[in-house]
Amino acid sequence: MIEACAKQLKLSYLKKNYSPLLQQAIDLDQIFEEFLAQLLEMKMKKQIKELKMLRFIDQKEKLVLMGNPGVGKIH
């Protein structure tokens, strides 16, 4: 069910990586909120790493930067 939901939401990283992280959370008796936060944090780190590679330029993809004024989005 998680894989199907992740696929529908286009969260391929979550789809591929939730199982070992879930087992780790079970082994550590981690609460659900901590597990989910860890999973989502890892997804964000992966996206940032991919952006640093600048592949979106070669693939002619658009990048939308969102955030508060004064945080450096104009670069």
C-alpha angles and dihedrals in degrees: 000000000000091000091051093049092046090050092050091049090046092240098144094164091055091046092054099039111033096089100065091040090051091052090049090051090051092049091050093043088237119178118245095249092056092047093050093046091051092049093049092044090055090050090053092049090052091051092050091049090051092049090053088058089061092217090143088072095056091043090050092234123155122242122205118198117200130182148103121312115276100028097110106263095142093075 
